[in-house]
Amino acid sequence: TQMAGGGFGRRAIPTSDYVVEACGVAKAARTAGITAPVRTLWSREDDIKGGYYRPMHVHRAEIGFDAQGKILAWDHTIVGQSITKGSPFEAFMVKNGIDATAIEGMKEPYNVPMKLSVHHPEVNVPVLWWRSVGSTHTAYAMETLIDEVARTTQQDPVAYRLALMGDKHPRHKAALQLAVAQSGYGKKKLAAGRAWGVAVHESFQSVVAYVVEASVKDGTPKLHSVTAGVHCNLVVNPKSVEAQVQGGALMGLSMCLPGAAITLKDGVVEQSNFGDFAVPRITDMPQVAVHIVPSAEPPTGMGEPGLPPLAPAFANAVVRITGKTPRELPFKLA
């Protein structure tokens, strides 16, 4: 019996390593004459140093566009370790050598001609999915790059996105427009030193758009408010959707905070606990207002889509303050 709480991907592992370990401990206890129930519980140090990790990914993009922001060509390369290669999922998740989890989320709602290539290096680090899987990195790459083109051509990031979507993505448009309307974007005057950030992304057949308000003080980014527009078709329990989006936003924030990185030295993970691995504190948590687009279509997933657009929306606000786009997660602003 597992403890209560979310696994966010860690429990869904083909090797069932923690189950095997618990069985081994129970068998050893029985051999030693112990008949009482046995609980196997990892310490936080065990979990951080001996677990599975979200695979590192690097994106490289070359984008050609005219003065009006029309994208003429997009050459995109992704390099990252495969999650499913070598697992029972390989048979239906890896096609032509490409792990589908590495490119999910690259199918964005924008009408752009893209050449996409993917490379999976063999790296001796155990990796596994993390909440929203491939969208944890593809949303960040796509939404910060789209925003960069908008800034370069001096266009409003919301209007630019809506124009690129055309008429083929009404759900994305509806989610983005709802978030914009509810946030006061473009109408509300922000406090000095603050800026808006925008991102929209589809994962697990649901669309989440964020409009955030952020600031940077002494090199430290601060997220003040998040307004979400959600399109997940028919909503059975609105409070459940709200909770999933708020939790996803918090996990998305955890990707951004300086000090929230796993590093290795001589093949050993250096971090072990809260002292050397940053996690969001209650003082880091912004207000998260969730607004849902009404729909009667069959429901779509909401356990994971709240995470991906948070980091790019935050980054798009940060660059408007500092003039520099965060190219890495977590942010390195110093």
Kinemage of the C-alpha trace (Angstrom):
@kinemage 1
@onewidth
@group {chain A} dominant
@subgroup {mainchain}
@vectorlist {calphas} color= white
{ca thr a 1} P 0.000 0.000 0.000
{ca gln a 2} L 1.483 3.318 -1.052
{ca met a 3} L 1.324 6.491 0.992
{ca ala a 4} L -1.165 9.166 -0.008
{ca gly a 5} L 0.002 11.889 -2.360
{ca gly a 6} L 0.909 12.324 -5.991
{ca gly a 7} L 3.662 10.439 -7.748
{ca phe a 8} L 3.692 12.750 -10.791
{ca gly a 9} L 5.215 10.017 -12.948
{ca arg a 10} L 7.662 8.465 -10.490
{ca arg a 11} L 5.335 5.620 -9.522
{ca ala a 12} L 4.473 4.708 -13.110
{ca ile a 13} L 7.753 2.925 -13.791
{ca pro a 14} L 7.996 -0.346 -15.760
{ca thr a 15} L 10.628 -1.822 -13.411
{ca ser a 16} L 8.486 -1.175 -10.297
{ca asp a 17} L 11.767 -0.706 -8.436
{ca tyr a 18} L 10.225 0.433 -5.165
{ca val a 19} L 7.833 -2.546 -5.165
{ca val a 20} L 10.703 -4.963 -5.794
{ca glu a 21} L 12.670 -3.388 -2.955
{ca ala a 22} L 9.723 -3.565 -0.554
{ca cys a 23} L 9.207 -7.244 -1.424
{ca gly a 24} L 12.901 -7.929 -0.845
{ca val a 25} L 12.788 -6.270 2.568
{ca ala a 26} L 9.646 -8.201 3.514
{ca lys a 27} L 11.194 -11.527 2.450
{ca ala a 28} L 14.390 -10.775 4.374
{ca ala a 29} L 12.349 -9.900 7.445
{ca arg a 30} L 10.386 -13.154 7.211
{ca thr a 31} L 13.651 -15.108 6.842
{ca ala a 32} L 14.894 -13.393 10.007
{ca gly a 33} L 11.778 -14.547 11.818
{ca ile a 34} L 9.984 -11.186 11.811
{ca thr a 35} L 6.296 -11.680 11.103
{ca ala a 36} L 5.142 -8.094 11.626
{ca pro a 37} L 4.251 -5.886 8.655
{ca val a 38} L 7.277 -4.135 7.156
{ca arg a 39} L 7.258 -0.617 5.758
{ca thr a 40} L 9.894 0.451 3.238
{ca leu a 41} L 10.260 4.226 3.182
{ca trp a 42} L 12.971 6.154 1.381
{ca ser a 43} L 14.471 9.189 3.048
{ca arg a 44} L 14.456 12.442 1.129
{ca glu a 45} L 18.186 11.961 0.552
{ca asp a 46} L 17.562 8.495 -0.906
{ca asp a 47} L 14.834 9.869 -3.142
{ca ile a 48} L 16.857 12.778 -4.525
{ca lys a 49} L 20.156 10.936 -4.929
{ca gly a 50} L 18.880 7.536 -6.015
{ca gly a 51} L 15.777 8.208 -8.027
{ca tyr a 52} L 14.914 8.770 -11.665
{ca tyr a 53} L 15.276 12.158 -13.318
{ca arg a 54} L 13.590 14.265 -15.938
{ca pro a 55} L 15.840 13.941 -19.014
{ca met a 56} L 17.878 16.966 -20.013
{ca his a 57} L 16.926 18.434 -23.397
{ca val a 58} L 18.576 21.024 -25.609
{ca his a 59} L 16.678 22.883 -28.334
{ca arg a 60} L 18.241 24.781 -31.222
{ca ala a 61} L 16.069 26.776 -33.601
{ca glu a 62} L 16.684 28.928 -36.655
{ca ile a 63} L 13.647 30.996 -37.616
{ca gly a 64} L 13.240 33.093 -40.725
{ca phe a 65} L 10.535 35.774 -40.737
{ca asp a 66} L 9.713 39.017 -42.500
{ca ala a 67} L 9.225 42.495 -41.046
{ca gln a 68} L 5.548 41.770 -40.342
{ca gly a 69} L 6.399 38.647 -38.345
{ca lys a 70} L 5.281 36.130 -40.948
{ca ile a 71} L 7.357 33.022 -40.311
{ca leu a 72} L 8.877 31.807 -43.571
{ca ala a 73} L 10.938 28.868 -42.271
{ca trp a 74} L 11.623 27.177 -38.950
{ca asp a 75} L 14.492 24.693 -38.538
{ca his a 76} L 14.302 23.041 -35.114
{ca thr a 77} L 16.566 20.416 -33.527
{ca ile a 78} L 15.979 18.633 -30.215
{ca val a 79} L 18.656 16.610 -28.423
{ca gly a 80} L 17.650 14.630 -25.364
{ca gln a 81} L 17.757 11.237 -23.724
{ca ser a 82} L 14.893 8.872 -24.549
{ca ile a 83} L 12.554 7.919 -21.724
{ca thr a 84} L 10.953 4.870 -23.314
{ca lys a 85} L 13.863 3.338 -25.240
{ca gly a 86} L 14.825 0.050 -23.621
{ca ser a 87} L 11.537 -0.182 -21.741
{ca pro a 88} L 8.351 -2.166 -22.477
{ca phe a 89} L 6.926 1.051 -23.936
{ca glu a 90} L 9.519 1.164 -26.725
{ca ala a 91} L 7.469 -1.033 -29.067
{ca phe a 92} L 4.702 1.526 -29.461
{ca met a 93} L 6.323 4.786 -28.303
{ca val a 94} L 9.492 4.766 -30.422
{ca lys a 95} L 9.044 4.975 -34.185
{ca asn a 96} L 11.879 5.339 -36.680
{ca gly a 97} L 14.220 5.854 -33.752
{ca ile a 98} L 12.218 8.809 -32.384
{ca asp a 99} L 10.763 8.727 -28.884
{ca ala a 100} L 7.296 10.263 -29.150
{ca thr a 101} L 7.588 11.690 -25.641
{ca ala a 102} L 10.473 13.913 -26.774
{ca ile a 103} L 8.437 15.778 -29.378
{ca glu a 104} L 4.940 15.925 -27.898
{ca gly a 105} L 3.917 19.525 -27.588
{ca met a 106} L 5.822 20.581 -30.707
{ca lys a 107} L 2.539 20.398 -32.594
{ca glu a 108} L 1.604 23.909 -31.659
{ca pro a 109} L -1.411 25.865 -32.960
{ca tyr a 110} L 0.714 28.190 -35.048
{ca asn a 111} L 0.758 28.077 -38.817
{ca val a 112} L 4.522 27.753 -39.289
{ca pro a 113} L 6.523 25.674 -41.804
{ca met a 114} L 8.809 23.629 -39.564
{ca lys a 115} L 11.560 21.101 -40.148
{ca leu a 116} L 12.007 19.123 -36.931
{ca ser a 117} L 14.834 16.708 -36.156
{ca val a 118} L 15.460 14.761 -32.954
{ca his a 119} L 18.548 13.015 -31.598
{ca his a 120} L 18.694 10.667 -28.595
{ca pro a 121} L 22.199 10.339 -27.091
{ca glu a 122} L 22.964 7.353 -24.884
{ca val a 123} L 23.493 8.746 -21.375
{ca asn a 124} L 24.041 6.647 -18.260
{ca val a 125} L 21.493 8.527 -16.139
{ca pro a 126} L 18.177 6.874 -15.183
{ca val a 127} L 15.371 9.014 -16.600
{ca leu a 128} L 11.606 8.930 -16.404
{ca trp a 129} L 8.603 11.093 -17.191
{ca trp a 130} L 7.680 14.077 -15.095
{ca arg a 131} L 4.249 15.708 -14.957
{ca ser a 132} L 3.289 16.624 -18.569
{ca val a 133} L 6.285 14.630 -19.939
{ca gly a 134} L 7.570 16.110 -23.230
{ca ser a 135} L 5.585 19.293 -22.838
{ca thr a 136} L 7.820 20.233 -19.888
{ca his a 137} L 10.441 21.366 -22.403
{ca thr a 138} L 8.661 21.717 -25.757
{ca ala a 139} L 6.178 24.277 -24.415
{ca tyr a 140} L 9.026 26.356 -23.040
{ca ala a 141} L 10.964 26.310 -26.291
{ca met a 142} L 7.991 27.064 -28.525
{ca glu a 143} L 6.332 29.733 -26.409
{ca thr a 144} L 9.505 31.684 -25.648
{ca leu a 145} L 10.546 31.585 -29.319
{ca ile a 146} L 7.130 32.720 -30.563
{ca asp a 147} L 7.265 35.544 -28.034
{ca glu a 148} L 10.745 36.495 -29.214
{ca val a 149} L 9.575 36.834 -32.804
{ca ala a 150} L 6.700 39.029 -31.613
{ca arg a 151} L 9.078 41.286 -29.672
{ca thr a 152} L 11.577 41.467 -32.517
{ca thr a 153} L 8.870 42.600 -34.938
{ca gln a 154} L 7.365 44.916 -32.294
{ca gln a 155} L 4.021 43.158 -32.113
{ca asp a 156} L 1.766 42.531 -29.148
{ca pro a 157} L 2.397 38.910 -28.042
{ca val a 158} L -1.305 38.134 -27.678
{ca ala a 159} L -2.350 39.630 -31.011
{ca tyr a 160} L 0.605 37.928 -32.698
{ca arg a 161} L -0.356 34.508 -31.344
{ca leu a 162} L -3.984 34.928 -32.343
{ca ala a 163} L -2.954 35.931 -35.865
{ca leu a 164} L -0.675 32.892 -36.225
{ca met a 165} L -3.444 30.556 -35.073
{ca gly a 166} L -5.775 31.615 -37.863
{ca asp a 167} L -9.189 29.962 -37.813
{ca lys a 168} L -8.070 26.366 -37.250
{ca his a 169} L -7.579 26.440 -33.477
{ca pro a 170} L -10.703 27.837 -31.803
{ca arg a 171} L -9.988 26.133 -28.466
{ca his a 172} L -6.552 27.745 -28.163
{ca lys a 173} L -8.005 31.100 -29.117
{ca ala a 174} L -10.834 30.808 -26.616
{ca ala a 175} L -8.512 29.853 -23.749
{ca leu a 176} L -6.062 32.652 -24.519
{ca gln a 177} L -8.753 35.284 -24.974
{ca leu a 178} L -10.411 34.267 -21.703
{ca ala a 179} L -7.144 34.531 -19.769
{ca val a 180} L -6.432 37.921 -21.343
{ca ala a 181} L -9.896 39.275 -20.559
{ca gln a 182} L -9.884 38.091 -16.952
{ca ser a 183} L -6.341 39.285 -16.204
{ca gly a 184} L -6.781 42.865 -17.345
{ca tyr a 185} L -3.894 42.450 -19.779
{ca gly a 186} L -3.359 45.605 -21.803
{ca lys a 187} L -5.813 47.563 -19.668
{ca lys a 188} L -4.616 47.354 -16.078
{ca lys a 189} L -1.633 49.528 -15.199
{ca leu a 190} L 1.097 47.447 -13.618
{ca ala a 191} L 3.229 48.569 -10.693
{ca ala a 192} L 6.702 49.874 -11.515
{ca gly a 193} L 9.152 47.080 -12.294
{ca arg a 194} L 6.483 44.569 -13.252
{ca ala a 195} L 5.619 43.081 -16.639
{ca trp a 196} L 3.112 40.792 -18.324
{ca gly a 197} L 3.988 37.356 -19.672
{ca val a 198} L 1.837 35.156 -21.910
{ca ala a 199} L 1.884 31.510 -23.014
{ca val a 200} L -0.616 28.959 -24.320
{ca his a 201} L -0.110 25.232 -24.787
{ca glu a 202} L -2.058 22.054 -25.471
{ca ser a 203} L -1.242 18.774 -23.775
{ca phe a 204} L -3.361 15.694 -23.140
{ca gln a 205} L -5.971 17.209 -25.469
{ca ser a 206} L -6.592 20.189 -23.179
{ca val a 207} L -5.501 23.792 -23.666
{ca val a 208} L -4.232 26.060 -20.899
{ca ala a 209} L -3.306 29.702 -21.421
{ca tyr a 210} L -1.557 31.784 -18.776
{ca val a 211} L -1.248 35.525 -18.398
{ca val a 212} L 1.180 36.257 -15.566
{ca glu a 213} L 2.436 39.325 -13.757
{ca ala a 214} L 6.068 39.197 -12.631
{ca ser a 215} L 8.997 41.268 -11.399
{ca val a 216} L 12.736 40.856 -10.863
{ca lys a 217} L 14.513 42.240 -7.792
{ca asp a 218} L 18.258 41.917 -7.245
{ca gly a 219} L 18.399 39.178 -9.868
{ca thr a 220} L 15.602 37.148 -8.271
{ca pro a 221} L 12.411 36.606 -10.311
{ca lys a 222} L 9.072 36.917 -8.538
{ca leu a 223} L 5.711 35.731 -9.825
{ca his a 224} L 2.863 37.869 -8.473
{ca ser a 225} L -0.254 36.607 -10.226
{ca val a 226} L -1.369 33.950 -12.690
{ca thr a 227} L -4.607 34.078 -14.668
{ca ala a 228} L -5.515 30.849 -16.436
{ca gly a 229} L -7.849 30.266 -19.353
{ca val a 230} L -8.694 26.568 -19.637
{ca his a 231} L -10.386 24.626 -22.425
{ca cys a 232} L -10.868 20.990 -21.435
{ca asn a 233} L -14.307 20.571 -23.018
{ca leu a 234} L -17.125 19.483 -20.695
{ca val a 235} L -16.198 20.067 -17.049
{ca val a 236} L -17.762 17.685 -14.551
{ca asn a 237} L -16.123 19.127 -11.427
{ca pro a 238} L -14.901 22.744 -11.797
{ca lys a 239} L -13.172 22.697 -8.396
{ca ser a 240} L -11.112 19.695 -9.452
{ca val a 241} L -10.010 21.514 -12.618
{ca glu a 242} L -9.119 24.555 -10.533
{ca ala a 243} L -7.048 22.452 -8.128
{ca gln a 244} L -5.187 20.695 -10.955
{ca val a 245} L -4.318 23.988 -12.643
{ca gln a 246} L -3.155 25.588 -9.400
{ca gly a 247} L -1.011 22.568 -8.578
{ca gly a 248} L 0.364 22.441 -12.111
{ca ala a 249} L 1.240 26.130 -11.955
{ca leu a 250} L 3.158 25.549 -8.732
{ca met a 251} L 5.130 22.682 -10.262
{ca gly a 252} L 5.786 24.853 -13.314
{ca leu a 253} L 7.124 27.539 -10.999
{ca ser a 254} L 9.439 24.972 -9.414
{ca met a 255} L 11.141 24.552 -12.809
{ca cys a 256} L 12.113 28.215 -12.850
{ca leu a 257} L 13.538 28.986 -9.420
{ca pro a 258} L 17.317 29.474 -9.279
{ca gly a 259} L 18.827 26.577 -7.361
{ca ala a 260} L 16.213 24.047 -8.464
{ca ala a 261} L 18.628 22.000 -10.556
{ca ile a 262} L 19.960 18.463 -10.289
{ca thr a 263} L 23.682 18.330 -11.072
{ca leu a 264} L 26.088 15.411 -11.203
{ca lys a 265} L 29.768 15.184 -10.307
{ca asp a 266} L 31.700 12.040 -11.213
{ca gly a 267} L 28.368 10.385 -11.930
{ca val a 268} L 26.895 11.142 -8.508
{ca val a 269} L 23.978 13.492 -7.857
{ca glu a 270} L 25.219 16.413 -5.758
{ca gln a 271} L 21.897 17.492 -4.223
{ca ser a 272} L 20.336 15.671 -1.284
{ca asn a 273} L 17.768 17.795 0.582
{ca phe a 274} L 16.178 21.229 0.937
{ca gly a 275} L 19.552 22.723 1.865
{ca asp a 276} L 20.931 22.351 -1.662
{ca phe a 277} L 17.820 21.884 -3.806
{ca ala a 278} L 15.378 24.786 -4.020
{ca val a 279} L 11.641 24.180 -3.843
{ca pro a 280} L 8.940 26.854 -3.902
{ca arg a 281} L 7.931 28.175 -0.504
{ca ile a 282} L 4.536 29.543 0.382
{ca thr a 283} L 5.931 33.054 -0.086
{ca asp a 284} L 6.791 32.161 -3.708
{ca met a 285} L 3.261 31.062 -4.565
{ca pro a 286} L 1.298 33.627 -6.559
{ca gln a 287} L -2.439 34.096 -6.721
{ca val a 288} L -3.769 31.686 -9.374
{ca ala a 289} L -7.192 32.493 -10.830
{ca val a 290} L -8.668 29.754 -13.023
{ca his a 291} L -11.335 30.449 -15.651
{ca ile a 292} L -12.933 27.721 -17.760
{ca val a 293} L -14.266 27.973 -21.310
{ca pro a 294} L -17.799 26.468 -21.420
{ca ser a 295} L -18.149 23.431 -23.693
{ca ala a 296} L -20.392 20.406 -24.183
{ca glu a 297} L -17.781 18.299 -25.987
{ca pro a 298} L -16.427 15.101 -24.348
{ca pro a 299} L -14.035 15.862 -21.440
{ca thr a 300} L -10.277 15.868 -21.967
{ca gly a 301} L -7.347 15.440 -19.573
{ca met a 302} L -6.584 17.932 -16.802
{ca gly a 303} L -4.050 16.204 -14.549
{ca glu a 304} L -1.020 17.610 -16.381
{ca pro a 305} L -1.849 20.516 -18.752
{ca gly a 306} L -1.579 23.147 -16.010
{ca leu a 307} L 2.200 22.770 -15.813
{ca pro a 308} L 3.737 23.428 -19.280
{ca pro a 309} L 2.740 27.060 -20.030
{ca leu a 310} L 3.760 28.489 -16.643
{ca ala a 311} L 7.535 28.583 -17.176
{ca pro a 312} L 7.403 30.210 -20.641
{ca ala a 313} L 4.835 32.774 -19.485
{ca phe a 314} L 7.096 33.620 -16.536
{ca ala a 315} L 10.146 33.834 -18.819
{ca asn a 316} L 8.293 36.064 -21.266
{ca ala a 317} L 7.579 38.478 -18.415
{ca val a 318} L 11.168 38.350 -17.161
{ca val a 319} L 12.644 39.248 -20.559
{ca arg a 320} L 10.455 42.336 -20.737
{ca ile a 321} L 12.044 43.502 -17.490
{ca thr a 322} L 15.658 42.447 -17.958
{ca gly a 323} L 15.954 42.473 -21.746
{ca lys a 324} L 17.410 38.952 -21.643
{ca thr a 325} L 15.483 35.767 -22.381
{ca pro a 326} L 16.171 32.972 -19.872
{ca arg a 327} L 17.618 30.229 -22.078
{ca glu a 328} L 17.846 27.620 -19.343
{ca leu a 329} L 15.619 26.069 -16.729
{ca pro a 330} L 15.894 26.871 -13.915
{ca phe a 331} L 16.460 30.563 -14.660
{ca lys a 332} L 19.995 31.934 -14.477
{ca leu a 333} L 19.612 35.711 -14.313
{ca ala a 334} L 22.842 36.726 -12.573
